[in-house]
Amino acid sequence: MSDDRSVQRAEIMRLHYLEGLGIRAIARHLGVSRKTVRRGLGAEPRRSTRSSARRSSVLDSYASLIQEWLLATPELRATQVLERLRQRGYTGGITILRELVHRLRPTPTATVYLTVSHQPGESVQVDWADFGFALPGVPRRVSAFVALLPYSRRLYLEFVLSQAMGSFLRCMDRALADFGGATTADVFDNMKTVVLEHRPGIAPVFNDRFLAYANARGGFAVIACTPGHPEGKGGVERGVRTVRESFWTGRRFRDLADLNAQALDWRERIHNRRTHETTGKVPALVFEHEERQHLKPLPTTPFDTDDLDRDTVSATFRVRFDRNVYSAPWHLEGQRATLRGNDDRVRIFIGPKCVAEHARCWDTAQDVEDPRHPRELREFRQAQPRDLLVGRFGDVGATYFGFLAAGRRSLRRELIRLTYLAELFTTRETRAAMETVLRSGHVGVEYVEFVLRHQRRLEPAFTPLQLGIPALDGIVLSEPDLSIYDPPQLTRDPGDVADEDVHEG
């Protein structure tokens, strides 16, 4: 073996010194590495070295200024530094600027965290996670509502298409129902549905509607994390990361219902049943045997969790709600409406009366129309005002129309307003008010409205409660006949009689 090496070394030296070949050419000729050639020539392996002398740069004159900016604002991005330098005459590019910013940016100090212990039923941590436009054909961002009990590590997960107040409250309701009770306190990030304002050193300003919800759900305390320190809810932060890494990656789903069905299966069959890497315990078992009994029972009183908005009915009898428009009865044009939406339905109210209801659309820029609304308008335009009045108000409508037609009032405007009043106060009350107005010697819808609102002090009629059971919802009760009762007799207060007996005695 040593003879072979000697022969190889002699050949290397011959090729180098006699033939004048370089190291690369010798290595190629002999089929050996360049390191072997250098070793045969008695030279040390070459190391790539950079010249210690740095070439001058167009950024040299700005280096101290950039360092000053970064010391004041360490999170400043290279693109923002570039914008500032352009105003000062910098003509170079961003590549060398990125290198300098990376070199000059101060090294952040390591953050030290305390280990926080949790008691059973003490708190729940809540957070949102954004998953982008993940549903095929749905132009809305998918959000994950995540709630975690930090003692047992039991996780609640649900996907929705809105982070608005109503959607948030409905998620909270379903999470509390899944846990089977409320904790002493709920911990949140500074989401606007919970915290309106929170500045360091100043007590947070909470959303009044959410505080009302907290009181209605057992009176749990509301705790907001310190701004810039989300580690106050580190458990749910790790839960969100687990959802992204263990559940979401590679997941395929048809729609939101399919996504939530898969999320339910994953959280109950896998996540809450496997050993937690920090506690070494199974969340479902710890919850069942140690934490469940410490939760406060939930009150049965319902809480309004609808999404709320207000809009004026347009000339095309439409109202706008959550990036879509919905139709309303045509005669309500110009009226201020209250809009209520849950996960499935959108209802339109005038006062306390529901005047229209639609299936909720989770698309955007859509026109959702009830076919009855344009049909009723076409029927109104084709019918005669007298026929419409008689059809709704009977003989009183015919008498009222006779006097109305003899005057100068707009028949159609009167009919529209009377229809509106009948919608709000019922046809029976409006007919009675029309009779009162006729007896007073007047004709006009403003007199009818005055009688309803001010003389009788009526409020718009509430929409009947629908129980969802046809046999019960179909029950109709007739108005009672009060004439069968005896007229009231004037009586004296028993106390007065007793006093008289005493004085006479």
BAFIDO-534765 format. One record per residue (C-alpha): residue number from 1; residue in one letter; y, x, z. Coordinates in nm, 3 decimals. Example, Ala and Ser with C-alpha at 12.3 -4.5 7.8 and 13.67 -1.06 7.14 Angstrom:
<mizas>
MIZA  pos  code    north     east       up
MIZA    1     a   -0.450    1.230    0.780
MIZA    2     s   -0.106    1.367    0.714
</mizas>
This chain:
<mizas>
MIZA  pos  code    north     east       up
MIZA    1     m    0.000    0.000    0.000
MIZA    2     s    0.239    0.285    0.091
MIZA    3     d    0.166    0.456   -0.244
MIZA    4     d    0.262    0.137   -0.428
MIZA    5     r    0.591    0.121   -0.239
MIZA    6     s    0.662    0.486   -0.318
MIZA    7     v    0.595    0.429   -0.688
MIZA    8     q    0.819    0.117   -0.683
MIZA    9     r    1.099    0.305   -0.510
MIZA   10     a    1.076    0.596   -0.755
MIZA   11     e    1.096    0.353   -1.048
MIZA   12     i    1.397    0.180   -0.890
MIZA   13     m    1.578    0.511   -0.849
MIZA   14     r    1.490    0.619   -1.204
MIZA   15     l    1.621    0.299   -1.355
MIZA   16     h    1.936    0.315   -1.148
MIZA   17     y    2.028    0.682   -1.171
MIZA   18     l    1.881    0.778   -1.509
MIZA   19     e    1.898    0.456   -1.705
MIZA   20     g    2.221    0.337   -1.536
MIZA   21     l    2.098   -0.016   -1.472
MIZA   22     g    2.257   -0.229   -1.208
MIZA   23     i    2.081   -0.391   -0.912
MIZA   24     r    2.053   -0.733   -1.081
MIZA   25     a    1.908   -0.580   -1.402
MIZA   26     i    1.657   -0.368   -1.208
MIZA   27     a    1.542   -0.670   -1.006
MIZA   28     r    1.494   -0.870   -1.327
MIZA   29     h    1.311   -0.582   -1.497
MIZA   30     l    1.068   -0.520   -1.210
MIZA   31     g    1.035   -0.883   -1.100
MIZA   32     v    1.148   -0.815   -0.744
MIZA   33     s    1.435   -0.939   -0.532
MIZA   34     r    1.774   -0.773   -0.526
MIZA   35     k    1.725   -0.706   -0.156
MIZA   36     t    1.416   -0.497   -0.243
MIZA   37     v    1.617   -0.301   -0.501
MIZA   38     r    1.894   -0.229   -0.247
MIZA   39     r    1.636   -0.120    0.009
MIZA   40     g    1.479    0.116   -0.250
MIZA   41     l    1.817    0.270   -0.316
MIZA   42     g    1.871    0.318    0.057
MIZA   43     a    2.162    0.069    0.072
MIZA   44     e    2.220   -0.208    0.331
MIZA   45     p    2.194   -0.571    0.209
MIZA   46     r    2.530   -0.697    0.086
MIZA   47     r    2.710   -0.954    0.289
MIZA   48     s    2.967   -1.173    0.134
MIZA   49     t    3.295   -1.103    0.306
MIZA   50     r    3.630   -1.261    0.256
MIZA   51     s    3.945   -1.065    0.255
MIZA   52     s    4.130   -1.094    0.581
MIZA   53     a    4.454   -1.101    0.392
MIZA   54     r    4.554   -1.465    0.326
MIZA   55     r    4.748   -1.549    0.018
MIZA   56     s    5.082   -1.717    0.066
MIZA   57     s    5.092   -2.096    0.029
MIZA   58     v    5.356   -2.352   -0.054
MIZA   59     l    5.276   -2.505    0.288
MIZA   60     d    5.371   -2.195    0.485
MIZA   61     s    5.728   -2.310    0.537
MIZA   62     y    5.609   -2.651    0.659
MIZA   63     a    5.332   -2.539    0.895
MIZA   64     s    5.539   -2.547    1.215
MIZA   65     l    5.679   -2.890    1.126
MIZA   66     i    5.330   -3.030    1.055
MIZA   67     q    5.204   -2.888    1.384
MIZA   68     e    5.493   -3.057    1.567
MIZA   69     w    5.406   -3.391    1.407
MIZA   70     l    5.039   -3.358    1.496
MIZA   71     l    5.113   -3.269    1.856
MIZA   72     a    5.326   -3.581    1.887
MIZA   73     t    5.078   -3.804    1.697
MIZA   74     p    4.729   -3.648    1.678
MIZA   75     e    4.585   -3.941    1.481
MIZA   76     l    4.831   -3.886    1.192
MIZA   77     r    4.645   -3.884    0.860
MIZA   78     a    4.693   -3.626    0.583
MIZA   79     t    4.823   -3.898    0.349
MIZA   80     q    5.093   -3.988    0.601
MIZA   81     v    5.187   -3.621    0.642
MIZA   82     l    5.212   -3.595    0.263
MIZA   83     e    5.457   -3.886    0.249
MIZA   84     r    5.681   -3.716    0.503
MIZA   85     l    5.663   -3.379    0.327
MIZA   86     r    5.754   -3.531   -0.010
MIZA   87     q    6.087   -3.635    0.140
MIZA   88     r    6.143   -3.272    0.241
MIZA   89     g    6.073   -3.125   -0.101
MIZA   90     y    5.701   -3.041   -0.083
MIZA   91     t    5.559   -3.019   -0.436
MIZA   92     g    5.197   -2.923   -0.366
MIZA   93     g    4.885   -3.138   -0.359
MIZA   94     i    4.690   -3.302   -0.080
MIZA   95     t    4.378   -3.078   -0.089
MIZA   96     i    4.539   -2.774    0.074
MIZA   97     l    4.732   -3.013    0.299
MIZA   98     r    4.407   -3.166    0.427
MIZA   99     e    4.275   -2.818    0.512
MIZA  100     l    4.592   -2.730    0.704
MIZA  101     v    4.601   -3.064    0.888
MIZA  102     h    4.235   -3.017    0.985
MIZA  103     r    4.312   -2.667    1.115
MIZA  104     l    4.628   -2.765    1.305
MIZA  105     r    4.515   -3.099    1.449
MIZA  106     p    4.481   -3.063    1.827
MIZA  107     t    4.126   -3.087    1.959
MIZA  108     p    4.088   -3.411    2.158
MIZA  109     t    3.997   -3.374    2.519
MIZA  110     a    3.655   -3.502    2.614
MIZA  111     t    3.654   -3.849    2.770
MIZA  112     v    3.469   -3.884    3.100
MIZA  113     y    3.315   -4.222    3.183
MIZA  114     l    3.211   -4.366    3.515
MIZA  115     t    2.869   -4.522    3.557
MIZA  116     v    2.928   -4.889    3.632
MIZA  117     s    2.668   -5.088    3.821
MIZA  118     h    2.627   -5.461    3.760
MIZA  119     q    2.495   -5.736    3.982
MIZA  120     p    2.283   -6.029    3.862
MIZA  121     g    2.496   -6.311    3.721
MIZA  122     e    2.813   -6.113    3.784
MIZA  123     s    2.951   -6.092    3.430
MIZA  124     v    2.894   -6.136    3.060
MIZA  125     q    3.054   -5.916    2.792
MIZA  126     v    3.169   -6.076    2.466
MIZA  127     d    3.279   -5.923    2.135
MIZA  128     w    3.311   -5.988    1.761
MIZA  129     a    3.165   -5.768    1.486
MIZA  130     d    3.273   -5.789    1.121
MIZA  131     f    3.007   -5.771    0.847
MIZA  132     g    3.228   -5.829    0.543
MIZA  133     f    3.160   -6.057    0.246
MIZA  134     a    2.785   -6.065    0.296
MIZA  135     l    2.689   -6.419    0.186
MIZA  136     p    2.621   -6.463   -0.187
MIZA  137     g    2.891   -6.675   -0.348
MIZA  138     v    3.087   -6.733   -0.024
MIZA  139     p    3.439   -6.584   -0.026
MIZA  140     r    3.458   -6.560    0.354
MIZA  141     r    3.385   -6.269    0.583
MIZA  142     v    3.076   -6.294    0.801
MIZA  143     s    3.135   -6.229    1.172
MIZA  144     a    2.878   -6.175    1.444
MIZA  145     f    2.945   -6.325    1.786
MIZA  146     v    2.770   -6.105    2.042
MIZA  147     a    2.739   -6.181    2.415
MIZA  148     l    2.548   -5.959    2.656
MIZA  149     l    2.454   -5.992    3.022
MIZA  150     p    2.500   -5.629    3.139
MIZA  151     y    2.260   -5.660    3.433
MIZA  152     s    1.951   -5.778    3.247
MIZA  153     r    2.073   -5.663    2.900
MIZA  154     r    1.982   -6.005    2.757
MIZA  155     l    2.163   -6.046    2.421
MIZA  156     y    2.297   -6.354    2.243
MIZA  157     l    2.370   -6.321    1.870
MIZA  158     e    2.514   -6.568    1.620
MIZA  159     f    2.677   -6.533    1.279
MIZA  160     v    2.976   -6.748    1.175
MIZA  161     l    3.239   -6.761    0.900
MIZA  162     s    3.547   -6.783    1.122
MIZA  163     q    3.685   -6.616    1.434
MIZA  164     a    3.938   -6.898    1.494
MIZA  165     m    3.969   -7.060    1.837
MIZA  166     g    3.745   -7.357    1.765
MIZA  167     s    3.467   -7.143    1.618
MIZA  168     f    3.498   -6.902    1.911
MIZA  169     l    3.470   -7.182    2.169
MIZA  170     r    3.167   -7.331    1.995
MIZA  171     c    2.999   -6.989    1.998
MIZA  172     m    3.081   -6.956    2.369
MIZA  173     d    2.929   -7.299    2.436
MIZA  174     r    2.607   -7.210    2.255
MIZA  175     a    2.586   -6.871    2.430
MIZA  176     l    2.629   -7.027    2.776
MIZA  177     a    2.372   -7.293    2.689
MIZA  178     d    2.131   -7.020    2.580
MIZA  179     f    2.180   -6.834    2.910
MIZA  180     g    2.150   -7.162    3.099
MIZA  181     g    2.461   -7.109    3.310
MIZA  182     a    2.791   -6.927    3.357
MIZA  183     t    2.860   -6.591    3.518
MIZA  184     t    3.128   -6.513    3.774
MIZA  185     a    3.344   -6.335    3.514
MIZA  186     d    3.357   -6.292    3.137
MIZA  187     v    3.481   -5.963    2.989
MIZA  188     f    3.657   -5.963    2.651
MIZA  189     d    3.835   -5.728    2.418
MIZA  190     n    4.198   -5.821    2.346
MIZA  191     m    4.113   -6.088    2.086
MIZA  192     k    4.398   -6.334    2.024
MIZA  193     t    4.180   -6.632    2.109
MIZA  194     v    4.167   -6.495    2.465
MIZA  195     v    4.462   -6.258    2.516
MIZA  196     l    4.804   -6.330    2.366
MIZA  197     e    4.962   -6.007    2.491
MIZA  198     h    4.833   -5.708    2.684
MIZA  199     r    5.035   -5.390    2.726
MIZA  200     p    4.946   -5.096    2.952
MIZA  201     g    5.080   -5.147    3.302
MIZA  202     i    5.156   -5.516    3.247
MIZA  203     a    4.933   -5.808    3.339
MIZA  204     p    4.778   -5.968    3.029
MIZA  205     v    4.905   -6.302    2.900
MIZA  206     f    4.602   -6.523    2.837
MIZA  207     n    4.561   -6.806    2.587
MIZA  208     d    4.615   -7.135    2.775
MIZA  209     r    4.350   -7.319    2.578
MIZA  210     f    4.087   -7.058    2.662
MIZA  211     l    4.184   -7.062    3.031
MIZA  212     a    4.133   -7.439    3.023
MIZA  213     y    3.791   -7.379    2.868
MIZA  214     a    3.701   -7.125    3.140
MIZA  215     n    3.795   -7.377    3.409
MIZA  216     a    3.591   -7.648    3.238
MIZA  217     r    3.284   -7.423    3.219
MIZA  218     g    3.240   -7.344    3.585
MIZA  219     g    3.568   -7.165    3.646
MIZA  220     f    3.459   -6.815    3.541
MIZA  221     a    3.721   -6.539    3.570
MIZA  222     v    3.863   -6.400    3.244
MIZA  223     i    3.890   -6.020    3.226
MIZA  224     a    4.056   -5.834    2.937
MIZA  225     c    3.971   -5.471    2.866
MIZA  226     t    4.250   -5.216    2.901
MIZA  227     p    4.411   -5.162    2.555
MIZA  228     g    4.263   -4.859    2.383
MIZA  229     h    3.968   -4.845    2.624
MIZA  230     p    3.693   -5.071    2.488
MIZA  231     e    3.440   -4.887    2.704
MIZA  232     g    3.518   -5.151    2.967
MIZA  233     k    3.259   -5.357    2.778
MIZA  234     g    3.035   -5.069    2.676
MIZA  235     g    2.719   -5.277    2.704
MIZA  236     v    2.817   -5.522    2.431
MIZA  237     e    2.957   -5.235    2.220
MIZA  238     r    2.610   -5.079    2.224
MIZA  239     g    2.467   -5.424    2.154
MIZA  240     v    2.681   -5.452    1.841
MIZA  241     r    2.562   -5.108    1.729
MIZA  242     t    2.201   -5.219    1.783
MIZA  243     v    2.263   -5.531    1.572
MIZA  244     r    2.402   -5.317    1.289
MIZA  245     e    2.125   -5.057    1.300
MIZA  246     s    1.816   -5.255    1.400
MIZA  247     f    1.882   -5.602    1.260
MIZA  248     w    2.133   -5.587    0.977
MIZA  249     t    2.017   -5.281    0.779
MIZA  250     g    1.810   -5.389    0.477
MIZA  251     r    1.830   -5.758    0.574
MIZA  252     r    1.813   -6.021    0.298
MIZA  253     f    1.910   -6.387    0.343
MIZA  254     r    1.992   -6.692    0.131
MIZA  255     d    2.278   -6.848    0.329
MIZA  256     l    2.432   -6.867    0.675
MIZA  257     a    2.157   -7.092    0.811
MIZA  258     d    1.889   -6.849    0.694
MIZA  259     l    2.083   -6.556    0.843
MIZA  260     n    2.108   -6.728    1.181
MIZA  261     a    1.743   -6.826    1.175
MIZA  262     q    1.650   -6.461    1.123
MIZA  263     a    1.896   -6.354    1.395
MIZA  264     l    1.741   -6.601    1.640
MIZA  265     d    1.391   -6.475    1.565
MIZA  266     w    1.499   -6.110    1.600
MIZA  267     r    1.686   -6.152    1.928
MIZA  268     e    1.415   -6.362    2.099
MIZA  269     r    1.098   -6.210    1.959
MIZA  270     i    1.203   -5.846    1.934
MIZA  271     h    1.528   -5.735    2.097
MIZA  272     n    1.511   -5.924    2.427
MIZA  273     r    1.138   -5.848    2.464
MIZA  274     r    1.129   -5.475    2.406
MIZA  275     t    1.191   -5.212    2.673
MIZA  276     h    1.558   -5.122    2.701
MIZA  277     e    1.619   -4.751    2.644
MIZA  278     t    1.864   -4.719    2.937
MIZA  279     t    1.709   -4.938    3.206
MIZA  280     g    1.346   -4.891    3.107
MIZA  281     k    1.294   -5.264    3.165
MIZA  282     v    1.241   -5.564    2.938
MIZA  283     p    1.564   -5.775    2.923
MIZA  284     a    1.379   -6.108    2.895
MIZA  285     l    1.172   -6.037    3.208
MIZA  286     v    1.468   -5.912    3.414
MIZA  287     f    1.669   -6.217    3.311
MIZA  288     e    1.391   -6.462    3.392
MIZA  289     h    1.292   -6.319    3.730
MIZA  290     e    1.613   -6.165    3.865
MIZA  291     e    1.928   -6.296    3.695
MIZA  292     r    1.880   -6.656    3.583
MIZA  293     q    1.894   -6.800    3.937
MIZA  294     h    2.231   -6.631    4.000
MIZA  295     l    2.408   -6.811    3.713
MIZA  296     k    2.635   -7.103    3.796
MIZA  297     p    2.521   -7.440    3.650
MIZA  298     l    2.728   -7.566    3.358
MIZA  299     p    2.935   -7.885    3.403
MIZA  300     t    2.831   -8.173    3.179
MIZA  301     t    3.192   -8.270    3.098
MIZA  302     p    3.252   -8.204    2.726
MIZA  303     f    3.535   -7.977    2.614
MIZA  304     d    3.728   -8.008    2.289
MIZA  305     t    3.606   -7.717    2.075
MIZA  306     d    3.744   -7.841    1.741
MIZA  307     d    3.960   -7.625    1.517
MIZA  308     l    4.302   -7.792    1.526
MIZA  309     d    4.586   -7.804    1.275
MIZA  310     r    4.867   -8.034    1.164
MIZA  311     d    4.995   -8.116    0.817
MIZA  312     t    5.193   -8.383    0.632
MIZA  313     v    5.003   -8.600    0.384
MIZA  314     s    5.130   -8.496    0.040
MIZA  315     a    5.226   -8.715   -0.256
MIZA  316     t    4.876   -8.654   -0.394
MIZA  317     f    4.742   -8.784   -0.057
MIZA  318     r    4.609   -8.442    0.046
MIZA  319     v    4.626   -8.233    0.365
MIZA  320     r    4.560   -7.860    0.391
MIZA  321     f    4.308   -7.728    0.642
MIZA  322     d    4.154   -7.380    0.668
MIZA  323     r    4.227   -7.266    0.309
MIZA  324     n    4.111   -7.592    0.147
MIZA  325     v    4.266   -7.935    0.085
MIZA  326     y    4.114   -8.271    0.183
MIZA  327     s    4.203   -8.621    0.068
MIZA  328     a    4.343   -8.894    0.293
MIZA  329     p    4.412   -9.266    0.234
MIZA  330     w    4.690   -9.290   -0.025
MIZA  331     h    4.916   -9.517    0.183
MIZA  332     l    4.955   -9.242    0.448
MIZA  333     e    5.169   -9.029    0.217
MIZA  334     g    5.448   -8.862    0.417
MIZA  335     q    5.277   -8.915    0.754
MIZA  336     r    5.217   -8.628    0.995
MIZA  337     a    4.841   -8.588    1.047
MIZA  338     t    4.631   -8.402    1.300
MIZA  339     l    4.332   -8.221    1.152
MIZA  340     r    4.014   -8.150    1.348
MIZA  341     g    3.722   -7.946    1.223
MIZA  342     n    3.390   -7.837    1.369
MIZA  343     d    3.109   -7.646    1.199
MIZA  344     d    3.011   -7.946    0.984
MIZA  345     r    3.291   -8.203    0.960
MIZA  346     v    3.669   -8.227    0.908
MIZA  347     r    3.845   -8.536    1.044
MIZA  348     i    4.201   -8.651    0.974
MIZA  349     f    4.387   -8.836    1.249
MIZA  350     i    4.710   -9.035    1.259
MIZA  351     g    4.781   -9.045    1.630
MIZA  352     p    4.445   -9.108    1.800
MIZA  353     k    4.301   -9.294    1.500
MIZA  354     c    4.063   -9.120    1.259
MIZA  355     v    4.166   -9.224    0.907
MIZA  356     a    3.935   -8.997    0.702
MIZA  357     e    3.632   -8.773    0.746
MIZA  358     h    3.479   -8.510    0.517
MIZA  359     a    3.197   -8.258    0.515
MIZA  360     r    3.359   -7.924    0.598
MIZA  361     c    3.394   -7.685    0.307
MIZA  362     w    3.340   -7.314    0.386
MIZA  363     d    3.458   -7.208    0.043
MIZA  364     t    3.826   -7.141   -0.031
MIZA  365     a    4.090   -7.307   -0.254
MIZA  366     q    3.872   -7.619   -0.295
MIZA  367     d    3.985   -7.982   -0.330
MIZA  368     v    3.757   -8.203   -0.120
MIZA  369     e    3.806   -8.569   -0.216
MIZA  370     d    3.658   -8.889   -0.083
MIZA  371     p    3.595   -9.105   -0.397
MIZA  372     r    3.719   -9.413   -0.209
MIZA  373     h    4.071   -9.276   -0.176
MIZA  374     p    4.167   -9.262   -0.547
MIZA  375     r    3.970   -9.584   -0.609
MIZA  376     e    4.173   -9.770   -0.346
MIZA  377     l    4.496   -9.645   -0.506
MIZA  378     r    4.388   -9.764   -0.850
MIZA  379     e    4.293  -10.104   -0.709
MIZA  380     f    4.631  -10.130   -0.537
MIZA  381     r    4.819  -10.050   -0.858
MIZA  382     q    4.620  -10.307   -1.055
MIZA  383     a    4.636  -10.590   -0.798
MIZA  384     q    4.926  -10.826   -0.733
MIZA  385     p    5.112  -10.773   -0.402
MIZA  386     r    5.059  -11.138   -0.301
MIZA  387     d    4.683  -11.111   -0.348
MIZA  388     l    4.672  -10.794   -0.138
MIZA  389     l    4.876  -10.949    0.144
MIZA  390     v    4.667  -11.264    0.146
MIZA  391     g    4.346  -11.066    0.130
MIZA  392     r    4.435  -10.866    0.442
MIZA  393     f    4.652  -11.107    0.647
MIZA  394     g    4.537  -11.452    0.527
MIZA  395     d    4.779  -11.749    0.546
MIZA  396     v    5.034  -11.542    0.741
MIZA  397     g    5.035  -11.293    0.452
MIZA  398     a    5.095  -11.573    0.199
MIZA  399     t    5.387  -11.717    0.403
MIZA  400     y    5.532  -11.371    0.461
MIZA  401     f    5.512  -11.290    0.088
MIZA  402     g    5.692  -11.613   -0.006
MIZA  403     f    5.999  -11.514    0.193
MIZA  404     l    5.968  -11.146    0.096
MIZA  405     a    5.961  -11.224   -0.278
MIZA  406     a    6.280  -11.427   -0.251
MIZA  407     g    6.470  -11.125   -0.118
MIZA  408     r    6.565  -10.787   -0.260
MIZA  409     r    6.310  -10.572   -0.084
MIZA  410     s    6.052  -10.363   -0.268
MIZA  411     l    5.730  -10.560   -0.253
MIZA  412     r    5.510  -10.255   -0.296
MIZA  413     r    5.692  -10.053   -0.030
MIZA  414     e    5.655  -10.341    0.215
MIZA  415     l    5.287  -10.372    0.132
MIZA  416     i    5.228   -9.997    0.176
MIZA  417     r    5.400   -9.997    0.515
MIZA  418     l    5.218  -10.311    0.634
MIZA  419     t    4.886  -10.154    0.528
MIZA  420     y    4.976   -9.842    0.726
MIZA  421     l    5.059  -10.049    1.037
MIZA  422     a    4.732  -10.239    1.001
MIZA  423     e    4.548   -9.906    0.989
MIZA  424     l    4.714   -9.790    1.311
MIZA  425     f    4.736  -10.106    1.520
MIZA  426     t    4.455  -10.319    1.364
MIZA  427     t    4.498  -10.607    1.122
MIZA  428     r    4.488  -10.867    1.402
MIZA  429     e    4.782  -10.715    1.593
MIZA  430     t    4.984  -10.663    1.275
MIZA  431     r    4.928  -11.025    1.169
MIZA  432     a    5.046  -11.146    1.510
MIZA  433     a    5.358  -10.927    1.484
MIZA  434     m    5.432  -11.072    1.138
MIZA  435     e    5.420  -11.423    1.288
MIZA  436     t    5.661  -11.316    1.563
MIZA  437     v    5.903  -11.172    1.307
MIZA  438     l    5.892  -11.490    1.097
MIZA  439     r    5.968  -11.702    1.402
MIZA  440     s    6.270  -11.483    1.477
MIZA  441     g    6.414  -11.558    1.132
MIZA  442     h    6.361  -11.211    0.987
MIZA  443     v    6.149  -11.059    0.716
MIZA  444     g    6.087  -10.686    0.687
MIZA  445     v    5.832  -10.424    0.783
MIZA  446     e    6.074  -10.247    1.018
MIZA  447     y    6.087  -10.565    1.230
MIZA  448     v    5.708  -10.581    1.236
MIZA  449     e    5.687  -10.218    1.348
MIZA  450     f    5.951  -10.278    1.617
MIZA  451     v    5.749  -10.566    1.760
MIZA  452     l    5.430  -10.358    1.764
MIZA  453     r    5.573  -10.040    1.910
MIZA  454     h    5.853  -10.161    2.138
MIZA  455     q    5.812  -10.527    2.228
MIZA  456     r    5.437  -10.513    2.274
MIZA  457     r    5.434  -10.138    2.349
MIZA  458     l    5.113  -10.090    2.157
MIZA  459     e    4.962   -9.752    2.084
MIZA  460     p    4.764   -9.671    1.769
MIZA  461     a    4.408   -9.794    1.805
MIZA  462     f    4.141   -9.534    1.884
MIZA  463     t    3.860   -9.482    1.639
MIZA  464     p    3.539   -9.639    1.773
MIZA  465     l    3.294   -9.390    1.920
MIZA  466     q    2.996   -9.326    1.693
MIZA  467     l    2.674   -9.251    1.880
MIZA  468     g    2.468   -9.165    1.574
MIZA  469     i    2.221   -9.447    1.649
MIZA  470     p    2.248   -9.722    1.381
MIZA  471     a    2.118   -9.995    1.613
MIZA  472     l    2.398   -9.924    1.862
MIZA  473     d    2.675   -9.828    1.617
MIZA  474     g    2.621  -10.156    1.430
MIZA  475     i    2.694  -10.378    1.733
MIZA  476     v    3.009  -10.588    1.681
MIZA  477     l    3.159  -10.784    1.970
MIZA  478     s    3.384  -11.082    1.897
MIZA  479     e    3.719  -11.123    2.070
MIZA  480     p    3.680  -11.328    2.392
MIZA  481     d    3.827  -11.680    2.404
MIZA  482     l    4.064  -11.672    2.700
MIZA  483     s    4.138  -12.047    2.677
MIZA  484     i    3.818  -12.133    2.865
MIZA  485     y    3.964  -11.990    3.183
MIZA  486     d    4.170  -12.203    3.421
MIZA  487     p    4.544  -12.126    3.426
MIZA  488     p    4.639  -11.909    3.724
MIZA  489     q    4.769  -12.089    4.030
MIZA  490     l    5.061  -11.958    4.231
MIZA  491     t    4.947  -11.852    4.575
MIZA  492     r    5.108  -11.694    4.876
MIZA  493     d    5.020  -11.359    5.019
MIZA  494     p    4.776  -11.410    5.310
MIZA  495     g    4.993  -11.185    5.518
MIZA  496     d    5.286  -11.422    5.482
MIZA  497     v    5.071  -11.716    5.599
MIZA  498     a    4.956  -11.527    5.904
MIZA  499     d    5.316  -11.441    5.996
MIZA  500     e    5.422  -11.807    5.968
MIZA  501     d    5.137  -11.917    6.192
MIZA  502     v    5.244  -11.666    6.450
MIZA  503     h    5.606  -11.783    6.447
MIZA  504     e    5.505  -12.151    6.464
MIZA  505     g    5.283  -12.076    6.760
</mizas>
